[in-house]
């Protein structure tokens, strides 16, 4: 399992729309994420920043990300959510949400 963290800016004028959409994420979008080996996906909000966290349990992250991007229902979902967001990713990186580097992790306590 690999942990992934991402960040993006939430456009203040779109805040309520984004929250409304995420109060009822489409089941097909959620199923596509599960089928692409994504687990424990969480989005946190702080002021105008959204922080995403998920655990990847597959063997080919790039292929699974491509599978998500190719899903028609997910693409429709992104058409609704993209106007709510402002990317912080490095231009030309191909990322929409900017990847964050993990700097610390509390592991299970060993007896």
N, C-alpha and C positions, 0 to 999 in steps of 0.2 A: 504494500500500500504506500502511495506517495501523497503527501499533502500539497495542496496548491492554494495560494492566496492571490487575490486580484483586487484592483481598485479602479474606480471610475467616478467621475463627478456627476451628481444628480442636478439637473437644471431646476433651480428653485421654482420656476413657473410651472414645471411639470411634476412637482413632488406629489401632489394628491393623485394625479393620474397613475403615476408609477406605483404608489402604495395601493391604489384600487386594483390595478392589474395583478399585483403580487398577493393580494388577499385571496385570489382564486386563480392560481396558475393552472393552465389547461392540463388535464390529465395526460394527453398525448405528448406534451412537452416534457412532463415529468417522466413518462415511460421511456422516451428517447434517451434522456439522461441516464436512467437506470441501465438501459440496454448498452449504453456506451461506457459502462463500468464506473460511473460517477456515484459516489456515496456521500452521505452527510453534507449535502450542499446547503450552505447557509449564506444569506446575504445580511450584512449588518449595515445600519445607517448611523452616521455621525455628521451632524450639520448637513453639508451638501456633498458628503462623500459616501459612496457605497463600497463596502468591503465584502468580497466574496471569498468563501472558503469551501473547499471540497476535498474529498479523498478519492484518489484514483486507484482502482484495484485491477485494472487490465494490464496487458502486456505491450500495447502499442498506443500510446497517448495521442500521437498525431493522427493515426487512422481513426481512432474513436472521435476525436474532435472533428475530423472531416465528415464522419457519419452524422454527427449532430448538425453540422452546417448544411448538409444535404437534405435533411428532413424537411418536407414542405410545411408541416405544421409549426415547426420551430422557426422556420424562416418567416412565417406569418407573425408569430409571436415577436420576433425581433423587429419587424416593421412597426409594431406598436410600441415597443420599449425603447428602440434606438432614439427617437426624438426626445425622450426624457433624459438622455445621457449625453455627456461630453467626454470623449475619450481622453485619457491621460497617457496613453501608450506612446512609445517612441515612434515618431513618424516613419513610415516605411516598414515597420516591424510586422505588419499583418495582424496585430492584436487590436481588439477593440477595448477590452478591459486590460489595464496594464498589469503585468505579472509583478508580484511582490516577492522579495527574497526572504526566505525564512531565516531568522537570526537566533531563535531559541525555541525549544520545545520541551515541555515537562513530560518525561516518560513515566511509565508505570513504576511504582515503588517496588524495589526488589526486597524480598524478605531477608 
